[in-house]
Amino acid sequence: MKAMIIAFAGCVCFAGCGLMPGQKLRTRDVEIPLTVTNSTPYVQGRPWIQSGIPFAPSTIASASDLRVLDPRGVPVAAQIIPLSFWKNKGVRWALVEFFGQPFAPGETRNYTLVSMTVRPAHQILSLTRDNDSITVNTGAAVFTLDASSFSLFRKVSMNGRTIMDESGRSGFFLVDTLGNTCRMNGSAYIVVEDSGSESVTLKATGGYLDPEGNTLVHYVLRMQFFAGSATVRLFHTLKNPRPENHKGNNWDLGAAGSLFFRDMSLVLRPTDPAAYTEALIGRDTTEVPLPVTLASGLNTPVLLHQESSGGKSWNAQTHMNRFYRVPMRYQGFRLSQSRTVLAQGDQARGVLVVSSKNSGIGLGMRHFWQNFPAALSIGDSACAAHLFPGSFGDWYELRGGEQKTHELTVTFFNPAKSPIVDITHLLTAAQYPLLLRALPAYYMSTKAFFPFGPVDTVRAKNYEHTSASAIAPTGPVQRTYFSQRWVIDEWGWRDFGDAFADHECDHTKKGGYDFPVSHYNNEYDVADGAFGQWVRSGERAWFTLAEEQARHSADIDIYHTCGDLSPYNHGMFAHTTHGCAAWRSGHRSFPIEGTKFNITYASGGPETGHQYTHGLFQYFYLSGIRFVLDAALENAEFSQDARQRYVWLKKKGLDNNPRGYPNLLLGQMNAYLITGEQRYYDQAMELIRMVQPGGRKPGVDMGMGMLGRNLDYFLSWKEAVDGHDRDFSDARATLLDVGDLVLRSDKSSWWSVDFMVSDAVLAAYSWANDKDPNRDAYRKKGVELFESAEKQLPSTYCGQKTLVQVFGYGGKYLQVMNTKGR
């Protein structure tokens, strides 16, 4: 087989990525202002900026027509990769990526995205593949991967000097409960997933093998290389595809199907470990990394171990294992050398840098303390990042259908050119990536989000203040989504990113606790609502909330198996069942204690009413992070099976959770937009024709509110790409039926739901013909619902569930009242 050499001189879109290139379209002249703000207290030396930008239909024919201008108006070396298309109307989303100049803390810089033909100079970035190896030359370093015996890097060299040991003892390793070291299987499937002039991402899939050669567990590893850089960004997903044995529809830890193991780590062994004499390693996040002298080179034992969150509730019942025991031994972290404690505290910074006279290696773990247990270490002629450290006092349990993704940064450097302290700055900055952001009015014009309007503290003062309380203390109740995590210690590798369902604290003790451990699992799509607020306000905390929720839901809340019952495979688990603590069920809704306490809501496994993945798709578009997209597309397969169940229910004269129809519709539509596979579109249309809200008895629920809003989103896309065809007419008729149902009904049972219903009936107003006799009534009803509910808002924190029904909805009113037309 001849070597395949790919020279990256521009954007390359690979076949099989499911994108639909535009046809017979010419790129319009565009000039899109973008801003980047360093909202961290850290200097960003040469930050990699990677953000998605949406475009209105019939605007951009090809992403290669776009350029990024710096604040001086000079084109920068950037790559722009299309993520999805408006069918035959051009690019819908594109990922914009480039290296920025140094940013001081708090600094804001303006860029411009324009259509132009000038091509800035690019650095060398090439990929070569032959029979048994893949070589990536970034210009700053050469990385060689062994395709036939994969375990990450076989060789790393800089300026002709080999840095990494070629013995094959570096890479990712898993240690089972018997102490056996399990390696990645040699026959990993490696593909080029994203590529351009500035970076290339390789995706490897395979499994870890036990001593007998059997696959113990699966993995997906993404490796992003950058032009002119010796830094690699890694996303490692450990995935257990076995189904869980949920006897009696109880979902508890310790069930058959779980994988138990002791350690899972990335180990890097340089060619001359004895030459590494100095190190800097993270300690408390408020302090600079601690310098450590390595008297015995990389055989000097140094360990930074994050045992628990470091908060007051560090040993909360949230973390109980299958034996009802909380295994955390102490609060926070400890940094030790040869068993001598050098530092200890609450939350540690996850960075480690080791250096010799001629070369150095840096390791960084994003969300280090948040994903405890976690560790960084030196010893045994290596430095290592322990994703699941063996220094913890318990086995790890990866449940059937569960996965966990860790993000790491690995960098190699020449100490003569890059001082070791600068590398710690680089690794720290990588944990706080900078974001490109357009103006709210621009986002609104692209039709890429649910309808929203500008921040309006005059017409909707209570709405804005109540929404803002999710991310910053506002009014008399000094709580936020973030602060409430500490109540039940919603931290650790399985829990981080989710919200505490504090509305379940009814103090009845029916479920076993006065303040029950109750997980929210992205109900009503916290992630999507927070992303929508970020594009409206620009407050970085909204993006942080959304990103952390999306990553958690992608890994933990979705059931990653095809080996269970069809109604469960690939589904998203609902929140902890009402009136009961989670106990050992974790994020899987229903513990055996639900039966013990005779809980009414025997929710069991995944069901249609709680499939909230729109925020996961939006996160992919805004960030380009693909493991979240993988999970969202996997969930779309659940939606296909669930649709078949709805057909059966309808034939039997039965119905299911009314939120199921809109959730499944949106999941199928999103899967179609990213893949172009007709089966998703066909089933979205079948769901639209199945709903028939006109046949329902008067009465409004959140399901009809969600359905109306999702149909509004569908119609906006459909009109842009296909015009007013039959499918458009059918979808509009269904939406108007929703509007008519609202007109025939009284208010909903809870005022926060009225924001959802307001979205639906105002959507009916937007799409009704001018001659429709109910058009004005739709508008009047929608405005009344919003304004009546808005008056009842407390302008302060009011619980997770109510808050997301506020900040995640109500956008149609703000759009209608602040703009003309749809």
C-alpha positions, -999 to +999 in steps of 0.1 A: +000+000+000+014+034-010+017+061+016-012+086+015-001+122+020-027+149+026-015+185+024-039+208+041-041+241+022-078+248+030-110+234+043-116+197+035-150+181+040-147+143+041-173+121+025-194+103+050-198+132+074-234+136+063-232+171+050-252+184+020-232+208-001-251+237-016-256+239-053-258+269-077-253+294-050-230+323-048-216+336-015-230+370-006-208+398+007-208+394+045-191+413+073-199+397+106-185+414+138-172+389+163-158+394+198-135+374+221-133+381+258-108+366+282-131+363+312-106+344+333-080+357+357-053+340+336-031+353+307-040+335+275-006+334+257-015+320+223-050+307+227-067+283+203-101+298+195-127+274+182-163+284+179-193+277+156-210+306+137-244+302+121-255+317+087-289+325+073-300+305+042-287+315+008-258+334+023-226+313+022-221+288-007-188+274+007-170+278+039-138+283+019-151+317+008-148+330+044-118+347+061-112+360+096-098+395+100-079+406+132-086+439+150-063+456+125-082+442+095-055+418+086-065+382+076-054+356+101-044+320+094-078+304+102-096+273+091-134+273+086-151+239+084-188+235+075-208+216+101-243+216+085-261+230+054-294+245+045-300+216+021-294+234-012-292+269+003-256+269+015-238+266+048-259+267+079-232+264+106-194+265+103-166+260+128-141+289+129-107+280+143-074+299+147-047+309+171-052+342+187-027+367+200-020+370+238-050+380+258-047+398+292-073+389+319-105+407+311-094+418+277-119+419+248-108+419+212-128+424+180-126+402+149-145+402+117-157+373+096-158+383+059-162+368+025-130+374+005-105+356-018-073+366-001-056+336+015-032+343+045-001+322+047-004+289+066+021+269+085+030+233+076+005+207+086+007+173+069-006+138+075+011+107+061-002+072+063+014+039+053+007+002+061+013+004+098+018+040+109+003+075+107+025+105+109+014+140+117+039+168+111+028+201+126+060+220+118+068+222+155+068+184+162+063+151+144+039+126+159+039+090+148+010+067+157+012+029+153-020+019+133-014-018+139-006-016+176-023+016+187-018+030+222-015+068+213+020+080+203+047+055+191+071+083+187+073+121+192+102+142+179+111+178+179+140+193+158+152+158+150+153+148+187+132+119+198+113+127+230+090+097+236+101+062+244+094+039+214+090+007+235+053+009+234+050+014+271+033+048+267-004+053+261-037+047+278-040+017+301-068+003+323-062-019+353-089-044+362-100-055+396-074-084+396-046-059+390-041-069+353-030-041+330-053-039+300-040-023+268-058-008+239-064-034+212-039-032+183-064-031+155-079+003+163-100+019+136-085+053+129-101+079+106-095+116+098-126+133+114-119+170+109-091+187+089-080+220+076-050+243+073-047+249+111-056+216+127-064+180+121-084+156+143-080+118+142-106+095+157-096+061+170-121+035+181-115+002+197-114-016+230-093-024+260-083-061+261-081-084+291-051-108+295-070-134+274-075-110+245-112-104+251-126-069+248-133-056+283-147-022+275-148+001+244-131+035+239-132+064+215-101+086+214-100+119+195-066+136+189-065+172+177-031+184+163-024+221+155-002+237+129+030+252+143+024+236+177+036+206+197+004+205+217-023+178+213-058+180+226-073+147+236-109+135+242-109+100+257-143+083+260-146+051+280-178+033+270-195+002+284-220-010+257-234-038+278-271-034+289-278-031+326-299-057+344-328-037+358-348-064+375-382-050+385-375-019+365-352-007+394-320+009+382-293+006+408-255+004+411-241-031+413-264-046+387-252-071+362-237-054+331-214-030+351-177-029+345-155-027+377-119-016+375-091-001+396-073+025+374-075+041+340-046+064+331-025+081+303+011+072+308+039+091+290+075+077+291+103+099+276+135+085+261+157+096+290+136+097+322+166+102+345+174+136+328+142+152+340+152+171+371+125+197+377+087+198+377+058+222+383+026+206+396-008+221+404-020+228+439-049+250+450-065+267+421-058+301+437-021+294+439+006+290+412+019+255+406+044+242+431+081+236+419+094+202+428+130+189+424+132+154+409+162+140+427+158+106+409+144+119+377+110+105+367+115+078+393+109+104+420+074+096+433+051+127+432+013+125+434-014+151+431-046+134+441-081+150+441-101+128+465-133+147+467-149+181+458-134+199+488-168+214+496-187+212+529-208+183+516-178+165+502-190+132+516-227+136+507-249+106+500-247+116+464-216+095+461-228+062+477-215+031+460-233-002+454-229-010+491-246+022+502-211+034+514-196+068+505-159+059+497-143+094+498-117+094+526-109+131+530-119+166+519-103+180+488-068+172+475-033+163+486+000+168+469+027+145+481+063+135+474+076+102+487+045+101+510+054+136+524+025+160+520+037+191+502+003+208+500-033+202+506-066+221+500-100+220+485-097+222+447-065+216+428-054+229+394-049+199+371-015+207+355+019+189+356+051+199+337+084+180+338+116+192+323+151+182+314+178+203+299+168+195+263+131+186+264+099+188+285+064+174+287+032+190+300+000+174+310-033+192+317-067+178+327-097+200+321-123+200+349-097+182+371-112+186+405-148+187+392-144+151+379-128+137+410-113+113+418-085+125+395-047+125+398-014+135+382+018+118+390+055+112+384+071+079+390+082+046+374+101+066+347+070+083+335+045+111+341+009+103+341-027+116+341-050+094+360-085+097+347-097+071+372-067+069+397-057+037+414-049+059+445-086+061+452-100+038+479-126+020+459-132+003+426-148+022+398-181+011+384-190+020+348-226+009+345-241-009+316-247+016+288-227+043+306-197+063+293-173+089+305-153+114+285-122+133+298-105+162+280-067+164+283-039+186+269-005+171+262+024+194+251+061+189+243+086+217+245+122+229+244+131+245+278+156+267+261+128+284+241+098+279+264+104+283+301+087+257+322+065+283+339+051+294+305+040+258+299+019+258+331+003+290+318-005+273+285-020+243+302-041+264+326-054+286+297-064+255+278-088+247+306-107+279+299-111+281+261-120+315+246-152+319+226-161+338+195-194+355+198-216+375+173-242+401+181-276+389+194-293+405+164-271+385+141-278+352+158-315+360+156-313+366+119-298+332+111-328+311+122-304+288+140-320+291+174-354+290+189-370+325+186-357+350+210-356+388+214-331+413+229-327+416+266-357+437+277-357+450+313-385+474+306-412+452+291-400+420+308-381+431+339-392+402+362-385+377+334-350+390+329-341+392+366-356+358+374-337+342+344-304+359+355-307+344+390-298+310+375-262+322+370-257+351+395-274+358+429-303+382+423-328+395+448-336+381+483-328+344+475-290+343+471-289+310+452-280+300+416-277+268+396-240+267+405-244+273+442-271+247+445-247+220+433-228+223+466-259+214+487-258+178+476-222+179+462-232+175+425-196+169+416-174+140+407-170+121+374-206+108+373-224+138+387-205+169+375-225+191+351-260+181+363-283+203+384-296+195+419-334+191+415-340+212+446-378+215+439-380+179+452-371+191+488-406+189+503-394+179+537-418+150+540-391+124+542-412+100+521-382+092+500-358+088+528-341+122+532-352+156+544-331+171+516-331+142+491-303+137+466-323+143+434-307+147+400-323+168+372-310+152+341-315+182+318-353+182+320-368+209+297-334+211+282-314+233+306-285+232+281-305+246+252-321+273+274-287+284+287-272+286+252-301+307+242-295+331+271-258+332+262-265+344+226-289+370+240-267+384+268-231+374+262-227+363+298-200+336+298-216+319+328-246+309+306-223+291+282-205+274+311-238+261+326-249+248+292-216+232+283-213+214+315-248+201+313-244+190+277-213+171+284-228+154+315-260+144+296-241+131+266-221+107+288-242+098+318-279+105+311-281+087+277-283+049+278-254+039+254-264+004+245-283-015+218-285-047+239-315-039+260-352-037+252-360-016+221-380+010+242-349+017+263-319+015+239-301+048+234-327+067+254-322+095+279-330+088+315-354+112+332-347+130+365-347+112+398-383+100+403-405+124+422-407+122+460-377+099+464-340+103+469-317+089+442-301+064+466-280+040+444-298+048+412-275+077+403-289+094+372-312+065+363-344+077+377-358+049+399-340+031+428-354+000+445-363+024+474-390+037+452-409+004+457-400+004+494-415+038+499-444+032+475-436+061+453-464+070+429-441+078+400-426+045+391-406+060+362-382+032+355-360+035+323-359+060+294-392+072+281-403+096+254-412+125+275-377+132+287-356+131+255-340+166+256-311+166+232-316+199+213-290+215+236-265+188+227-268+195+190-265+232+197-234+226+218-218+208+188-226+236+165-213+262+189-181+243+198-173+216+173-171+190+202-180+158+186-184+133+214-216+152+224-228+150+188-222+112+188-245+109+219-272+131+204-272+111+172-273+079+192-304+092+210-320+098+176-321+060+172-342+058+204-365+083+188-369+061+158-379+031+179-401+052+202-420+064+171-429+029+163-442+025+199-463+056+194-479+040+163-488+010+184-502+032+211-523+051+187-538+019+172-547+008+207-564+041+214-538+050+240-515+079+244-482+085+261-464+114+277-476+145+258-440+158+258-429+128+238-442+140+204-423+173+205-391+157+219-390+130+192-399+154+164-370+177+174-346+148+177-354+135+143-352+170+127-318+177+143-305+143+131-316+151+096-300+185+096-266+171+105-266+138+085-290+144+056-304+109+061-340+109+047-352+084+073-350+111+100-370+136+080-396+110+070-402+100+106-404+137+117-432+142+092-449+110+104-449+123+140-463+157+129-492+139+111-498+116+141-502+143+168-536+157+158-540+182+187-573+194+172-589+162+184-578+167+220-602+179+247-597+215+259-568+218+283-532+230+279-501+213+291-464+218+286-464+191+259-486+213+236-464+243+245-433+224+235-449+210+203-459+245+192-424+259+197-408+229+179-431+232+150-422+269+148-385+259+145-394+232+119-414+256+098-387+283+098-363+258+084-388+242+060-398+275+044-362+284+039-352+252+021-384+239+004-409+267+004-446+260+011-448+224-001-473+198+012-451+189+043-449+226+052-487+229+049-492+198+071-469+211+098-485+245+098-519+230+100-508+210+131-494+242+146-526+261+141-545+232+157-522+238+187-531+274+187-568+266+185-565+242+214-549+270+235-578+294+226-603+268+238-585+262+271-581+279+304-547+287+318-523+259+326-520+245+361-487+263+368-478+299+358-443+290+346-458+266+321-476+296+306-443+308+291-441+275+272-477+278+260-472+314+251-444+303+227-468+279+210-498+302+205-475+331+193-459+307+169-494+300+155-499+338+152-466+340+132-475+313+107-512+320+103-524+336+071-536+372+073-571+360+065-571+334+093-600+344+116-580+334+148-547+352+139-553+382+161-567+360+189-535+339+188-514+370+194-537+384+221-537+350+240-500+346+237-492+381+250-517+376+279-502+343+289-466+357+290-475+390+307-497+373+333-470+348+342-443+374+341-460+394+368-459+364+391-421+359+388-402+367+420-371+383+403-350+360+423-340+323+425-371+300+425-359+265+420-343+245+392-375+233+375-393+266+375-362+285+364-356+265+333-393+269+323-386+306+325-351+312+310-356+283+285-389+296+271-408+328+265-385+339+236-413+341+211-430+369+230-397+389+231-393+383+194-429+393+185-428+424+207-394+436+195-395+428+158-418+428+129-429+397+111-418+362+122 
